[in-house]
Amino acid sequence: MKVRLQPRTPAWAAEFARARGRLAAAFGDELLAIEHFGSTAVEGLPRQAGD
């Protein structure tokens, strides 16, 4: 199995911000926090490309 890595892109932070907004709107006060974790959350770290 080959693993392909993609270099970090600022778009990942924007994608998370949009997803956070949708989740917050859907769940309102039911959520205590919405966290971004994994390789796309770490500045300078590439992510494994998914096919």
LUMVOLO-299646 format. One line per 2 residues: number of its first residue (from 1); their letters; for each residue x, y, z of N, C-alpha, C. Coordinates in Angstrom, 2 decimals, decimal comma, padded with zeros to 5 digits. Layout:
N
NUM> A> X/Y/Z/X/Y/Z/X/Y/Z; ...
//
This chain:
51
1> MK> 000,83/-001,18/000,00/000,00/000,00/000,00/000,88/001,24/000,00; 000,64/002,12/-000,96/001,38/003,37/-001,03/000,67/004,43/-000,20
3> VR> 001,45/005,24/000,46/000,91/006,38/001,22/001,35/007,65/000,51; 000,39/008,47/000,16/000,69/009,76/-000,46/000,44/010,85/000,57
5> LQ> 001,37/011,78/000,67/001,21/012,91/001,58/000,96/014,17/000,77; 000,07/015,01/001,29/-000,21/016,30/000,67/000,35/017,39/001,56
7> PR> 001,01/018,38/000,97/001,53/019,47/001,78/000,38/020,27/002,40; 000,66/020,89/003,50/-000,36/021,68/004,21/-000,87/022,81/003,34
9> TP> -002,15/023,10/003,48/-002,76/024,20/002,77/-003,62/025,01/003,74; -003,63/026,33/003,63/-004,46/027,16/004,52/-005,95/026,85/004,38
11> AW> -006,34/026,23/003,29/-007,77/025,90/003,09/-008,29/024,97/004,17; -007,44/024,16/004,77/-007,91/023,21/005,79/-008,51/023,94/006,98
13> AA> -007,89/025,03/007,41/-008,43/025,80/008,53/-009,78/026,41/008,15; -009,89/026,89/006,93/-011,16/027,46/006,48/-012,24/026,39/006,38
15> EF> -011,89/025,21/005,92/-012,86/024,10/005,85/-013,37/023,74/007,24; -012,45/023,70/008,20/-012,87/023,39/009,57/-013,77/024,49/010,12
17> AR> -013,46/025,74/009,85/-014,28/026,85/010,34/-015,70/026,74/009,79; -015,84/026,38/008,52/-017,18/026,20/007,93/-017,89/025,03/008,59
19> AR> -017,18/023,92/008,78/-017,80/022,75/009,41/-018,21/023,06/010,85; -017,36/023,80/011,57/-017,69/024,18/012,94/-018,97/025,02/012,97
21> GR> -019,08/025,95/012,04/-020,27/026,78/011,96/-021,53/025,96/011,71; -021,45/024,99/010,81/-022,61/024,13/010,53/-022,98/023,30/011,75
23> LA> -021,97/022,74/012,41/-022,25/021,93/013,61/-022,83/022,77/014,73; -022,27/023,95/014,95/-022,77/024,83/016,00/-024,22/025,24/015,72
25> AA> -024,53/025,51/014,47/-025,90/025,88/014,11/-026,85/024,71/014,31; -026,40/023,51/013,99/-027,27/022,34/014,10/-027,50/021,91/015,55
27> FG> -026,47/022,01/016,39/-026,56/021,48/017,75/-026,73/022,55/018,82; -026,45/023,79/018,48/-026,64/024,89/019,43/-025,90/024,66/020,74
29> DE> -026,62/024,86/021,83/-026,02/024,75/023,17/-025,77/023,31/023,62; -026,13/022,34/022,80/-025,90/020,93/023,16/-024,42/020,57/023,15
31> LL> -023,63/021,31/022,40/-022,19/021,02/022,29/-021,40/021,88/023,27; -020,46/021,26/023,94/-019,56/022,00/024,82/-018,38/022,59/024,05
33> AI> -017,91/021,86/023,05/-016,76/022,31/022,26/-016,75/021,56/020,93; -016,15/022,18/019,96/-015,91/021,55/018,66/-014,42/021,69/018,41
35> EH> -013,71/020,58/018,37/-012,25/020,58/018,27/-011,79/020,12/016,90; -010,70/020,67/016,45/-010,04/020,26/015,21/-008,75/019,54/015,60
37> FG> -008,64/018,28/015,27/-007,43/017,52/015,62/-007,01/016,65/014,45; -005,84/016,12/014,54/-005,29/015,32/013,46/-004,28/016,12/012,66
39> ST> -003,76/015,53/011,60/-002,67/016,16/010,85/-003,09/017,48/010,22; -004,36/017,62/009,84/-004,78/018,87/009,21/-004,88/020,02/010,20
41> AV> -004,80/019,73/011,50/-004,88/020,77/012,53/-003,51/021,28/012,96; -002,46/020,61/012,53/-001,11/020,95/012,99/-000,38/021,74/011,91
43> EG> -000,02/022,96/012,24/000,68/023,84/011,29/001,96/023,18/010,81; 002,14/023,10/009,50/003,36/022,56/008,91/003,37/021,06/008,71
45> LP> 002,37/020,35/009,19/002,33/018,90/009,06/001,49/018,50/007,84; 002,03/017,65/006,95/001,24/017,22/005,80/000,17/016,23/006,22
47> RQ> -000,75/015,96/005,33/-001,77/014,96/005,65/-001,66/013,81/004,67; -002,18/012,68/005,07/-002,23/011,52/004,21/-003,39/011,72/003,26
49> AG> -003,11/011,62/001,97/-004,15/011,80/000,97/-005,07/010,59/000,95; -006,35/010,85/000,94/-007,33/009,77/000,87/-007,87/009,65/-000,56
51> D> -008,01/008,43/-001,00/-008,54/008,22/-002,36/-009,97/007,81/-002,32
//
